[in-house]
Amino acid sequence: MHIAAHGRFRAGNPLFSALHLGDGWLTAASLVDGRFDLQGRVVVLSACVSGRVSASTPRPIGLAWACLNAGAVGVVAALWPIDDQVTVTLMRHFYQAIAAGQHPRQALSRARRLVAQEYPHPSYWAAFRYFSGTA
C-alpha cells in the first residue's frame, strides 16, 4: 500500500500525527481504532515526518507505529521533511527493486544508495526508514 500525501507529526500528542488525504486528515489514532486492517501489508508513507515517533511516551507512537499496530508487517516512512522530486526518484528505484524480488528493507537500502549517487547530501536520501515489528 502506497500513500503519497502531506504529513504532520504532533509531538504533544502523537496520536494526532496525520496524513493529509484528499478528503481530510487520517490520524494515527484512526489507524489503530480498528477501522483499518493492514494485516500482512507493507505500507509506504511517502510523506514528510511520517516516521517520527514520540520521545515522551513509553511506546514510540507515530504514524509508522500506528500502521504496524493495524497489522502492517513493515512500513517505509520519512523521519524529516522530504523533497518531492527526489522522493519520486527514490520510490521508482524502491519499486524496481521490489519488482525484482528484493525484501522491502533491502529495496529501500538499494534505492537510497542509488539516489545518493545523484544527490549526495543525506537530506535527500537518508530520511526514509523501514520499520517493522521485529528487529
N, CA, C and O atoms as CSV, one atom per row, in Angstrom:
chain,resi,resn,atom,element,x,y,z
A,1,MET,N,N,0.850,-1.160,0.000
A,1,MET,CA,C,0.000,0.000,0.000
A,1,MET,C,C,0.902,1.231,0.000
A,1,MET,O,O,1.807,1.337,0.828
A,2,HIS,N,N,0.667,2.135,-0.899
A,2,HIS,CA,C,1.480,3.352,-1.010
A,2,HIS,C,C,0.579,4.568,-0.808
A,2,HIS,O,O,-0.442,4.721,-1.480
A,3,ILE,N,N,0.971,5.424,0.122
A,3,ILE,CA,C,0.249,6.670,0.349
A,3,ILE,C,C,1.231,7.816,0.165
A,3,ILE,O,O,2.204,7.941,0.908
A,4,ALA,N,N,0.966,8.648,-0.828
A,4,ALA,CA,C,1.752,9.857,-1.052
A,4,ALA,C,C,0.878,11.027,-0.629
A,4,ALA,O,O,-0.168,11.278,-1.226
A,5,ALA,N,N,1.311,11.740,0.402
A,5,ALA,CA,C,0.487,12.808,0.970
A,5,ALA,C,C,1.373,13.752,1.759
A,5,ALA,O,O,2.581,13.544,1.881
A,6,HIS,N,N,0.757,14.785,2.289
A,6,HIS,CA,C,1.447,15.655,3.235
A,6,HIS,C,C,1.319,15.008,4.605
A,6,HIS,O,O,0.279,14.441,4.942
A,7,GLY,N,N,2.378,15.097,5.385
A,7,GLY,CA,C,2.346,14.523,6.722
A,7,GLY,C,C,2.653,15.566,7.769
A,7,GLY,O,O,3.307,16.574,7.500
A,8,ARG,N,N,2.163,15.301,8.986
A,8,ARG,CA,C,2.495,16.170,10.112
A,8,ARG,C,C,2.682,15.293,11.340
A,8,ARG,O,O,2.015,14.271,11.502
A,9,PHE,N,N,3.593,15.708,12.192
A,9,PHE,CA,C,3.854,14.996,13.437
A,9,PHE,C,C,3.477,15.903,14.594
A,9,PHE,O,O,3.853,17.075,14.618
A,10,ARG,N,N,2.741,15.369,15.544
A,10,ARG,CA,C,2.317,16.118,16.726
A,10,ARG,C,C,3.043,15.574,17.939
A,10,ARG,O,O,2.620,14.573,18.519
A,11,ALA,N,N,4.129,16.220,18.329
A,11,ALA,CA,C,4.938,15.741,19.450
A,11,ALA,C,C,4.130,15.732,20.752
A,11,ALA,O,O,4.295,14.829,21.573
A,12,GLY,N,N,3.271,16.715,20.946
A,12,GLY,CA,C,2.481,16.802,22.174
A,12,GLY,C,C,1.463,15.686,22.315
A,12,GLY,O,O,1.174,15.252,23.430
A,13,ASN,N,N,0.921,15.218,21.214
A,13,ASN,CA,C,0.008,14.079,21.202
A,13,ASN,C,C,0.213,13.341,19.888
A,13,ASN,O,O,-0.462,13.635,18.901
A,14,PRO,N,N,1.142,12.382,19.865
A,14,PRO,CA,C,1.494,11.718,18.610
A,14,PRO,C,C,0.347,10.940,17.972
A,14,PRO,O,O,0.430,10.593,16.794
A,15,LEU,N,N,-0.711,10.660,18.710
A,15,LEU,CA,C,-1.874,10.006,18.098
A,15,LEU,C,C,-2.590,10.948,17.132
A,15,LEU,O,O,-3.386,10.500,16.307
A,16,PHE,N,N,-2.312,12.247,17.228
A,16,PHE,CA,C,-2.877,13.215,16.287
A,16,PHE,C,C,-1.934,13.499,15.118
A,16,PHE,O,O,-2.232,14.354,14.285
A,17,SER,N,N,-0.805,12.797,15.043
A,17,SER,CA,C,0.030,12.862,13.847
A,17,SER,C,C,-0.836,12.365,12.701
A,17,SER,O,O,-1.661,11.469,12.885
A,18,ALA,N,N,-0.653,12.945,11.510
A,18,ALA,CA,C,-1.635,12.650,10.461
A,18,ALA,C,C,-1.071,12.787,9.062
A,18,ALA,O,O,-0.032,13.405,8.830
A,19,LEU,N,N,-1.802,12.183,8.140
A,19,LEU,CA,C,-1.565,12.299,6.698
A,19,LEU,C,C,-2.721,13.084,6.115
A,19,LEU,O,O,-3.880,12.809,6.427
A,20,HIS,N,N,-2.421,14.054,5.276
A,20,HIS,CA,C,-3.472,14.854,4.649
A,20,HIS,C,C,-3.875,14.202,3.334
A,20,HIS,O,O,-3.162,14.297,2.335
A,21,LEU,N,N,-5.019,13.546,3.346
A,21,LEU,CA,C,-5.550,12.888,2.161
A,21,LEU,C,C,-6.516,13.822,1.438
A,21,LEU,O,O,-6.800,14.915,1.928
A,22,GLY,N,N,-7.012,13.413,0.305
A,22,GLY,CA,C,-7.914,14.248,-0.490
A,22,GLY,C,C,-9.195,14.625,0.233
A,22,GLY,O,O,-9.774,15.675,-0.046
A,23,ASP,N,N,-9.648,13.785,1.159
A,23,ASP,CA,C,-10.910,14.061,1.853
A,23,ASP,C,C,-10.720,14.402,3.322
A,23,ASP,O,O,-11.679,14.363,4.092
A,24,GLY,N,N,-9.502,14.737,3.722
A,24,GLY,CA,C,-9.261,15.145,5.108
A,24,GLY,C,C,-8.026,14.489,5.691
A,24,GLY,O,O,-7.223,13.885,4.980
A,25,TRP,N,N,-7.893,14.620,6.995
A,25,TRP,CA,C,-6.723,14.111,7.700
A,25,TRP,C,C,-6.972,12.703,8.218
A,25,TRP,O,O,-8.021,12.419,8.795
A,26,LEU,N,N,-6.002,11.828,8.008
A,26,LEU,CA,C,-6.011,10.475,8.555
A,26,LEU,C,C,-4.997,10.457,9.693
A,26,LEU,O,O,-3.793,10.575,9.461
A,27,THR,N,N,-5.487,10.308,10.928
A,27,THR,CA,C,-4.615,10.371,12.097
A,27,THR,C,C,-4.097,8.993,12.487
A,27,THR,O,O,-4.636,7.967,12.074
A,28,ALA,N,N,-3.049,8.996,13.285
A,28,ALA,CA,C,-2.533,7.751,13.846
A,28,ALA,C,C,-3.610,7.078,14.680
A,28,ALA,O,O,-3.736,5.854,14.660
A,29,ALA,N,N,-4.385,7.862,15.411
A,29,ALA,CA,C,-5.476,7.309,16.225
A,29,ALA,C,C,-6.481,6.574,15.347
A,29,ALA,O,O,-6.974,5.514,15.733
A,30,SER,N,N,-6.791,7.112,14.186
A,30,SER,CA,C,-7.731,6.465,13.266
A,30,SER,C,C,-7.185,5.141,12.743
A,30,SER,O,O,-7.942,4.200,12.506
A,31,LEU,N,N,-5.882,5.074,12.568
A,31,LEU,CA,C,-5.272,3.845,12.051
A,31,LEU,C,C,-5.341,2.701,13.057
A,31,LEU,O,O,-5.363,1.535,12.665
A,32,VAL,N,N,-5.374,3.020,14.340
A,32,VAL,CA,C,-5.363,1.954,15.355
A,32,VAL,C,C,-6.726,1.706,15.987
A,32,VAL,O,O,-6.832,0.882,16.895
A,33,ASP,N,N,-7.759,2.386,15.538
A,33,ASP,CA,C,-9.064,2.219,16.188
A,33,ASP,C,C,-9.877,1.046,15.650
A,33,ASP,O,O,-11.022,0.852,16.060
A,34,GLY,N,N,-9.307,0.268,14.746
A,34,GLY,CA,C,-9.988,-0.927,14.259
A,34,GLY,C,C,-10.664,-0.788,12.907
A,34,GLY,O,O,-11.128,-1.785,12.354
A,35,ARG,N,N,-10.734,0.416,12.360
A,35,ARG,CA,C,-11.372,0.603,11.050
A,35,ARG,C,C,-10.497,0.149,9.897
A,35,ARG,O,O,-10.999,-0.129,8.807
A,36,PHE,N,N,-9.194,0.071,10.125
A,36,PHE,CA,C,-8.258,-0.278,9.062
A,36,PHE,C,C,-7.581,-1.595,9.379
A,36,PHE,O,O,-7.035,-1.776,10.468
A,37,ASP,N,N,-7.616,-2.507,8.434
A,37,ASP,CA,C,-6.937,-3.789,8.580
A,37,ASP,C,C,-5.784,-3.814,7.584
A,37,ASP,O,O,-5.986,-4.012,6.386
A,38,LEU,N,N,-4.598,-3.615,8.084
A,38,LEU,CA,C,-3.410,-3.601,7.234
A,38,LEU,C,C,-2.669,-4.928,7.322
A,38,LEU,O,O,-1.487,-5.011,6.991
A,39,GLN,N,N,-3.367,-5.961,7.768
A,39,GLN,CA,C,-2.778,-7.271,8.026
A,39,GLN,C,C,-1.919,-7.764,6.873
A,39,GLN,O,O,-2.393,-7.936,5.750
A,40,GLY,N,N,-0.647,-7.985,7.175
A,40,GLY,CA,C,0.265,-8.568,6.209
A,40,GLY,C,C,0.792,-7.626,5.141
A,40,GLY,O,O,1.561,-8.057,4.281
A,41,ARG,N,N,0.413,-6.374,5.164
A,41,ARG,CA,C,0.826,-5.430,4.118
A,41,ARG,C,C,2.114,-4.701,4.492
A,41,ARG,O,O,2.430,-4.511,5.666
A,42,VAL,N,N,2.835,-4.305,3.466
A,42,VAL,CA,C,3.912,-3.337,3.629
A,42,VAL,C,C,3.301,-2.006,3.227
A,42,VAL,O,O,2.731,-1.878,2.143
A,43,VAL,N,N,3.421,-1.026,4.095
A,43,VAL,CA,C,2.832,0.292,3.865
A,43,VAL,C,C,3.961,1.286,3.606
A,43,VAL,O,O,4.923,1.360,4.370
A,44,VAL,N,N,3.834,2.040,2.532
A,44,VAL,CA,C,4.792,3.095,2.214
A,44,VAL,C,C,4.089,4.423,2.454
A,44,VAL,O,O,3.096,4.746,1.802
A,45,LEU,N,N,4.624,5.187,3.405
A,45,LEU,CA,C,4.100,6.516,3.699
A,45,LEU,C,C,5.061,7.525,3.092
A,45,LEU,O,O,6.042,7.919,3.722
A,46,SER,N,N,4.780,7.930,1.891
A,46,SER,CA,C,5.623,8.889,1.192
A,46,SER,C,C,5.144,10.278,1.586
A,46,SER,O,O,4.476,10.977,0.824
A,47,ALA,N,N,5.510,10.647,2.801
A,47,ALA,CA,C,5.038,11.906,3.388
A,47,ALA,C,C,6.067,12.405,4.393
A,47,ALA,O,O,6.711,11.615,5.084
A,48,CYS,N,N,6.210,13.706,4.465
A,48,CYS,CA,C,7.134,14.309,5.426
A,48,CYS,C,C,6.813,13.839,6.844
A,48,CYS,O,O,5.646,13.688,7.206
A,49,VAL,N,N,7.835,13.614,7.624
A,49,VAL,CA,C,7.799,13.268,9.050
A,49,VAL,C,C,6.875,12.098,9.399
A,49,VAL,O,O,6.469,11.961,10.552
A,50,SER,N,N,6.543,11.264,8.430
A,50,SER,CA,C,5.640,10.139,8.674
A,50,SER,C,C,6.284,9.047,9.525
A,50,SER,O,O,5.585,8.169,10.031
A,51,GLY,N,N,7.602,9.088,9.689
A,51,GLY,CA,C,8.288,8.094,10.501
A,51,GLY,C,C,8.697,8.596,11.874
A,51,GLY,O,O,9.296,7.853,12.651
A,52,ARG,N,N,8.383,9.840,12.181
A,52,ARG,CA,C,8.731,10.390,13.502
A,52,ARG,C,C,7.916,9.713,14.583
A,52,ARG,O,O,6.775,9.313,14.352
A,53,VAL,N,N,8.499,9.584,15.760
A,53,VAL,CA,C,7.813,8.993,16.911
A,53,VAL,C,C,8.013,9.858,18.136
A,53,VAL,O,O,8.942,10.661,18.217
A,54,SER,N,N,7.125,9.673,19.075
A,54,SER,CA,C,7.187,10.414,20.325
A,54,SER,C,C,8.383,9.974,21.160
A,54,SER,O,O,8.667,8.782,21.278
A,55,ALA,N,N,9.069,10.934,21.729
A,55,ALA,CA,C,10.167,10.637,22.644
A,55,ALA,C,C,9.686,10.693,24.094
A,55,ALA,O,O,10.420,10.318,25.009
A,56,SER,N,N,8.462,11.157,24.302
A,56,SER,CA,C,7.972,11.370,25.673
A,56,SER,C,C,6.895,10.372,26.097
A,56,SER,O,O,6.226,10.583,27.109
A,57,THR,N,N,6.721,9.304,25.348
A,57,THR,CA,C,5.735,8.288,25.704
A,57,THR,C,C,6.458,6.947,25.876
A,57,THR,O,O,7.542,6.755,25.326
A,58,PRO,N,N,5.869,6.030,26.630
A,58,PRO,CA,C,6.527,4.734,26.838
A,58,PRO,C,C,6.730,3.937,25.552
A,58,PRO,O,O,7.667,3.145,25.452
A,59,ARG,N,N,5.856,4.144,24.573
A,59,ARG,CA,C,5.970,3.478,23.273
A,59,ARG,C,C,6.323,4.506,22.217
A,59,ARG,O,O,6.034,5.690,22.387
A,60,PRO,N,N,6.950,4.069,21.118
A,60,PRO,CA,C,7.319,5.008,20.045
A,60,PRO,C,C,6.113,5.327,19.150
A,60,PRO,O,O,6.029,4.841,18.022
A,61,ILE,N,N,5.198,6.131,19.648
A,61,ILE,CA,C,3.935,6.386,18.954
A,61,ILE,C,C,4.121,7.400,17.825
A,61,ILE,O,O,4.779,8.427,17.991
A,62,GLY,N,N,3.524,7.086,16.674
A,62,GLY,CA,C,3.534,7.930,15.492
A,62,GLY,C,C,2.797,7.196,14.381
A,62,GLY,O,O,2.144,6.185,14.639
A,63,LEU,N,N,2.891,7.681,13.168
A,63,LEU,CA,C,2.163,7.075,12.051
A,63,LEU,C,C,2.681,5.684,11.688
A,63,LEU,O,O,1.882,4.780,11.443
A,64,ALA,N,N,3.997,5.493,11.649
A,64,ALA,CA,C,4.544,4.170,11.325
A,64,ALA,C,C,4.121,3.167,12.393
A,64,ALA,O,O,3.702,2.056,12.067
A,65,TRP,N,N,4.227,3.544,13.656
A,65,TRP,CA,C,3.791,2.696,14.770
A,65,TRP,C,C,2.313,2.333,14.609
A,65,TRP,O,O,1.926,1.183,14.819
A,66,ALA,N,N,1.490,3.315,14.236
A,66,ALA,CA,C,0.051,3.068,14.078
A,66,ALA,C,C,-0.206,2.045,12.973
A,66,ALA,O,O,-1.060,1.171,13.124
A,67,CYS,N,N,0.526,2.149,11.866
A,67,CYS,CA,C,0.358,1.178,10.774
A,67,CYS,C,C,0.748,-0.222,11.232
A,67,CYS,O,O,0.062,-1.194,10.914
A,68,LEU,N,N,1.839,-0.329,11.973
A,68,LEU,CA,C,2.253,-1.638,12.490
A,68,LEU,C,C,1.201,-2.194,13.444
A,68,LEU,O,O,0.918,-3.392,13.424
A,69,ASN,N,N,0.623,-1.339,14.272
A,69,ASN,CA,C,-0.412,-1.779,15.198
A,69,ASN,C,C,-1.707,-2.153,14.493
A,69,ASN,O,O,-2.530,-2.885,15.043
A,70,ALA,N,N,-1.887,-1.647,13.269
A,70,ALA,CA,C,-3.072,-2.015,12.476
A,70,ALA,C,C,-2.808,-3.270,11.645
A,70,ALA,O,O,-3.650,-3.671,10.841
A,71,GLY,N,N,-1.640,-3.892,11.838
A,71,GLY,CA,C,-1.365,-5.165,11.196
A,71,GLY,C,C,-0.306,-5.170,10.112
A,71,GLY,O,O,0.040,-6.239,9.608
A,72,ALA,N,N,0.220,-4.015,9.737
A,72,ALA,CA,C,1.251,-3.982,8.694
A,72,ALA,C,C,2.477,-4.771,9.150
A,72,ALA,O,O,2.827,-4.753,10.330
A,73,VAL,N,N,3.121,-5.456,8.222
A,73,VAL,CA,C,4.343,-6.186,8.552
A,73,VAL,C,C,5.571,-5.292,8.445
A,73,VAL,O,O,6.621,-5.601,9.008
A,74,GLY,N,N,5.437,-4.190,7.726
A,74,GLY,CA,C,6.526,-3.245,7.572
A,74,GLY,C,C,5.997,-1.915,7.085
A,74,GLY,O,O,4.946,-1.837,6.449
A,75,VAL,N,N,6.746,-0.866,7.396
A,75,VAL,CA,C,6.358,0.483,6.990
A,75,VAL,C,C,7.607,1.220,6.516
A,75,VAL,O,O,8.635,1.211,7.193
A,76,VAL,N,N,7.514,1.848,5.367
A,76,VAL,CA,C,8.553,2.751,4.880
A,76,VAL,C,C,8.025,4.158,5.140
A,76,VAL,O,O,6.932,4.508,4.694
A,77,ALA,N,N,8.803,4.962,5.863
A,77,ALA,CA,C,8.345,6.301,6.224
A,77,ALA,C,C,9.552,7.220,6.409
A,77,ALA,O,O,10.674,6.754,6.610
A,78,ALA,N,N,9.309,8.525,6.338
A,78,ALA,CA,C,10.368,9.532,6.408
A,78,ALA,C,C,10.443,10.166,7.796
A,78,ALA,O,O,9.423,10.427,8.434
A,79,LEU,N,N,11.667,10.403,8.244
A,79,LEU,CA,C,11.881,10.998,9.562
A,79,LEU,C,C,11.833,12.525,9.555
A,79,LEU,O,O,11.645,13.138,10.606
A,80,TRP,N,N,12.000,13.142,8.396
A,80,TRP,CA,C,12.005,14.601,8.308
A,80,TRP,C,C,11.369,15.037,6.992
A,80,TRP,O,O,11.018,14.192,6.169
A,81,PRO,N,N,11.215,16.354,6.780
A,81,PRO,CA,C,10.643,16.831,5.511
A,81,PRO,C,C,11.477,16.354,4.326
A,81,PRO,O,O,12.706,16.337,4.379
A,82,ILE,N,N,10.785,15.968,3.263
A,82,ILE,CA,C,11.440,15.373,2.099
A,82,ILE,C,C,11.201,16.203,0.850
A,82,ILE,O,O,10.212,16.928,0.751
A,83,ASP,N,N,12.105,16.091,-0.088
A,83,ASP,CA,C,11.994,16.761,-1.381
A,83,ASP,C,C,11.109,15.913,-2.292
A,83,ASP,O,O,11.394,14.735,-2.507
A,84,ASP,N,N,10.051,16.494,-2.823
A,84,ASP,CA,C,9.086,15.734,-3.628
A,84,ASP,C,C,9.722,15.080,-4.848
A,84,ASP,O,O,9.509,13.893,-5.095
A,85,GLN,N,N,10.497,15.837,-5.611
A,85,GLN,CA,C,11.067,15.304,-6.853
A,85,GLN,C,C,12.075,14.190,-6.590
A,85,GLN,O,O,12.079,13.177,-7.290
A,86,VAL,N,N,12.920,14.371,-5.595
A,86,VAL,CA,C,13.905,13.342,-5.266
A,86,VAL,C,C,13.201,12.099,-4.721
A,86,VAL,O,O,13.634,10.975,-4.975
A,87,THR,N,N,12.120,12.303,-3.974
A,87,THR,CA,C,11.369,11.172,-3.437
A,87,THR,C,C,10.745,10.339,-4.552
A,87,THR,O,O,10.668,9.117,-4.433
A,88,VAL,N,N,10.302,10.974,-5.627
A,88,VAL,CA,C,9.782,10.225,-6.773
A,88,VAL,C,C,10.875,9.309,-7.320
A,88,VAL,O,O,10.612,8.147,-7.628
A,89,THR,N,N,12.088,9.820,-7.440
A,89,THR,CA,C,13.207,9.017,-7.929
A,89,THR,C,C,13.503,7.873,-6.967
A,89,THR,O,O,13.698,6.735,-7.393
A,90,LEU,N,N,13.537,8.174,-5.669
A,90,LEU,CA,C,13.800,7.142,-4.679
A,90,LEU,C,C,12.737,6.047,-4.743
A,90,LEU,O,O,13.066,4.862,-4.699
A,91,MET,N,N,11.478,6.432,-4.844
A,91,MET,CA,C,10.396,5.450,-4.890
A,91,MET,C,C,10.445,4.619,-6.177
A,91,MET,O,O,10.117,3.432,-6.161
A,92,ARG,N,N,10.845,5.227,-7.268
A,92,ARG,CA,C,10.978,4.475,-8.509
A,92,ARG,C,C,12.020,3.377,-8.341
A,92,ARG,O,O,11.785,2.233,-8.729
A,93,HIS,N,N,13.172,3.720,-7.765
A,93,HIS,CA,C,14.211,2.716,-7.503
A,93,HIS,C,C,13.717,1.662,-6.509
A,93,HIS,O,O,13.985,0.472,-6.678
A,94,PHE,N,N,13.005,2.093,-5.485
A,94,PHE,CA,C,12.470,1.174,-4.475
A,94,PHE,C,C,11.552,0.135,-5.120
A,94,PHE,O,O,11.707,-1.065,-4.890
A,95,TYR,N,N,10.606,0.596,-5.921
A,95,TYR,CA,C,9.650,-0.325,-6.527
A,95,TYR,C,C,10.276,-1.199,-7.613
A,95,TYR,O,O,9.820,-2.320,-7.840
A,96,GLN,N,N,11.299,-0.708,-8.277
A,96,GLN,CA,C,12.024,-1.560,-9.230
A,96,GLN,C,C,12.690,-2.727,-8.491
A,96,GLN,O,O,12.685,-3.860,-8.971
A,97,ALA,N,N,13.252,-2.439,-7.335
A,97,ALA,CA,C,13.894,-3.493,-6.543
A,97,ALA,C,C,12.847,-4.464,-5.982
A,97,ALA,O,O,13.093,-5.669,-5.921
A,98,ILE,N,N,11.702,-3.956,-5.580
A,98,ILE,CA,C,10.609,-4.820,-5.104
A,98,ILE,C,C,10.180,-5.751,-6.246
A,98,ILE,O,O,10.013,-6.954,-6.049
A,99,ALA,N,N,10.007,-5.174,-7.442
A,99,ALA,CA,C,9.589,-5.973,-8.597
A,99,ALA,C,C,10.621,-7.045,-8.941
A,99,ALA,O,O,10.280,-8.089,-9.497
A,100,ALA,N,N,11.879,-6.782,-8.611
A,100,ALA,CA,C,12.945,-7.758,-8.871
A,100,ALA,C,C,13.037,-8.804,-7.759
A,100,ALA,O,O,13.890,-9.690,-7.804
A,101,GLY,N,N,12.151,-8.696,-6.757
A,101,GLY,CA,C,12.089,-9.713,-5.719
A,101,GLY,C,C,12.807,-9.396,-4.426
A,101,GLY,O,O,12.910,-10.265,-3.560
A,102,GLN,N,N,13.303,-8.193,-4.266
A,102,GLN,CA,C,14.000,-7.850,-3.028
A,102,GLN,C,C,13.010,-7.598,-1.895
A,102,GLN,O,O,11.891,-7.139,-2.124
A,103,HIS,N,N,13.434,-7.904,-0.678
A,103,HIS,CA,C,12.670,-7.571,0.524
A,103,HIS,C,C,12.610,-6.043,0.622
A,103,HIS,O,O,13.563,-5.371,0.228
A,104,PRO,N,N,11.520,-5.485,1.135
A,104,PRO,CA,C,11.419,-4.021,1.220
A,104,PRO,C,C,12.585,-3.344,1.935
A,104,PRO,O,O,12.996,-2.255,1.535
A,105,ARG,N,N,13.123,-3.960,2.976
A,105,ARG,CA,C,14.262,-3.356,3.691
A,105,ARG,C,C,15.462,-3.215,2.751
A,105,ARG,O,O,16.103,-2.164,2.711
A,106,GLN,N,N,15.763,-4.273,1.997
A,106,GLN,CA,C,16.888,-4.237,1.067
A,106,GLN,C,C,16.589,-3.327,-0.133
A,106,GLN,O,O,17.476,-2.636,-0.634
A,107,ALA,N,N,15.338,-3.336,-0.583
A,107,ALA,CA,C,14.940,-2.471,-1.696
A,107,ALA,C,C,15.123,-0.999,-1.333
A,107,ALA,O,O,15.573,-0.201,-2.154
A,108,LEU,N,N,14.773,-0.649,-0.103
A,108,LEU,CA,C,14.941,0.737,0.338
A,108,LEU,C,C,16.418,1.082,0.443
A,108,LEU,O,O,16.832,2.171,0.045
A,109,SER,N,N,17.202,0.178,0.966
A,109,SER,CA,C,18.643,0.417,1.069
A,109,SER,C,C,19.253,0.649,-0.316
A,109,SER,O,O,20.064,1.557,-0.498
A,110,ARG,N,N,18.862,-0.167,-1.279
A,110,ARG,CA,C,19.352,-0.014,-2.648
A,110,ARG,C,C,18.910,1.332,-3.221
A,110,ARG,O,O,19.713,2.042,-3.827
A,111,ALA,N,N,17.655,1.681,-3.034
A,111,ALA,CA,C,17.133,2.947,-3.564
A,111,ALA,C,C,17.874,4.134,-2.955
A,111,ALA,O,O,18.202,5.090,-3.659
A,112,ARG,N,N,18.137,4.079,-1.668
A,112,ARG,CA,C,18.865,5.169,-1.005
A,112,ARG,C,C,20.275,5.313,-1.583
A,112,ARG,O,O,20.738,6.427,-1.829
A,113,ARG,N,N,20.957,4.175,-1.799
A,113,ARG,CA,C,22.308,4.229,-2.373
A,113,ARG,C,C,22.295,4.846,-3.770
A,113,ARG,O,O,23.161,5.655,-4.102
A,114,LEU,N,N,21.312,4.462,-4.591
A,114,LEU,CA,C,21.234,4.987,-5.953
A,114,LEU,C,C,20.940,6.486,-5.958
A,114,LEU,O,O,21.532,7.231,-6.739
A,115,VAL,N,N,20.041,6.925,-5.102
A,115,VAL,CA,C,19.720,8.355,-5.027
A,115,VAL,C,C,20.929,9.137,-4.507
A,115,VAL,O,O,21.187,10.252,-4.959
A,116,ALA,N,N,21.665,8.559,-3.566
A,116,ALA,CA,C,22.840,9.238,-3.009
A,116,ALA,C,C,23.908,9.502,-4.068
A,116,ALA,O,O,24.690,10.444,-3.934
A,117,GLN,N,N,23.948,8.687,-5.111
A,117,GLN,CA,C,24.915,8.918,-6.188
A,117,GLN,C,C,24.620,10.217,-6.924
A,117,GLN,O,O,25.537,10.925,-7.340
A,118,GLU,N,N,23.341,10.525,-7.083
A,118,GLU,CA,C,22.947,11.750,-7.792
A,118,GLU,C,C,22.771,12.936,-6.852
A,118,GLU,O,O,23.044,14.078,-7.222
A,119,TYR,N,N,22.313,12.660,-5.634
A,119,TYR,CA,C,22.069,13.698,-4.625
A,119,TYR,C,C,22.825,13.295,-3.363
A,119,TYR,O,O,22.245,12.670,-2.475
A,120,PRO,N,N,24.110,13.641,-3.268
A,120,PRO,CA,C,24.940,13.123,-2.183
A,120,PRO,C,C,24.568,13.613,-0.772
A,120,PRO,O,O,24.865,12.932,0.209
A,121,HIS,N,N,23.938,14.756,-0.662
A,121,HIS,CA,C,23.619,15.234,0.691
A,121,HIS,C,C,22.558,14.325,1.320
A,121,HIS,O,O,21.526,14.067,0.700
A,122,PRO,N,N,22.797,13.838,2.541
A,122,PRO,CA,C,21.865,12.908,3.187
A,122,PRO,C,C,20.441,13.428,3.364
A,122,PRO,O,O,19.513,12.635,3.525
A,123,SER,N,N,20.257,14.729,3.338
A,123,SER,CA,C,18.892,15.256,3.490
A,123,SER,C,C,17.978,14.770,2.372
A,123,SER,O,O,16.758,14.743,2.534
A,124,TYR,N,N,18.563,14.386,1.236
A,124,TYR,CA,C,17.771,13.924,0.104
A,124,TYR,C,C,17.403,12.443,0.175
A,124,TYR,O,O,16.330,12.056,-0.289
A,125,TRP,N,N,18.264,11.617,0.741
A,125,TRP,CA,C,18.059,10.174,0.650
A,125,TRP,C,C,17.970,9.447,1.988
A,125,TRP,O,O,17.492,8.314,2.037
A,126,ALA,N,N,18.414,10.070,3.064
A,126,ALA,CA,C,18.511,9.350,4.338
A,126,ALA,C,C,17.249,9.406,5.193
A,126,ALA,O,O,17.178,8.725,6.216
A,127,ALA,N,N,16.269,10.185,4.809
A,127,ALA,CA,C,15.073,10.344,5.653
A,127,ALA,C,C,14.244,9.065,5.756
A,127,ALA,O,O,13.649,8.793,6.798
A,128,PHE,N,N,14.203,8.286,4.685
A,128,PHE,CA,C,13.336,7.111,4.684
A,128,PHE,C,C,13.949,5.940,5.441
A,128,PHE,O,O,15.124,5.613,5.280
A,129,ARG,N,N,13.117,5.323,6.271
A,129,ARG,CA,C,13.497,4.151,7.051
A,129,ARG,C,C,12.462,3.052,6.867
A,129,ARG,O,O,11.309,3.310,6.520
A,130,TYR,N,N,12.898,1.825,7.106
A,130,TYR,CA,C,11.977,0.687,7.096
A,130,TYR,C,C,11.731,0.305,8.556
A,130,TYR,O,O,12.669,0.008,9.296
A,131,PHE,N,N,10.478,0.316,8.956
A,131,PHE,CA,C,10.077,-0.042,10.316
A,131,PHE,C,C,9.352,-1.386,10.260
A,131,PHE,O,O,8.578,-1.659,9.343
A,132,SER,N,N,9.626,-2.211,11.263
A,132,SER,CA,C,8.902,-3.479,11.367
A,132,SER,C,C,8.702,-3.801,12.845
A,132,SER,O,O,9.298,-3.167,13.716
A,133,GLY,N,N,7.879,-4.769,13.108
A,133,GLY,CA,C,7.634,-5.170,14.485
A,133,GLY,C,C,8.770,-6.012,15.052
A,133,GLY,O,O,8.810,-6.298,16.249
A,134,THR,N,N,9.688,-6.404,14.179
A,134,THR,CA,C,10.845,-7.184,14.611
A,134,THR,C,C,12.102,-6.367,14.397
A,134,THR,O,O,12.087,-5.367,13.679
A,135,ALA,N,N,13.163,-6.779,15.003
A,135,ALA,CA,C,14.422,-6.033,14.890
A,135,ALA,C,C,14.981,-6.017,13.490
A,135,ALA,O,O,16.034,-5.427,13.251
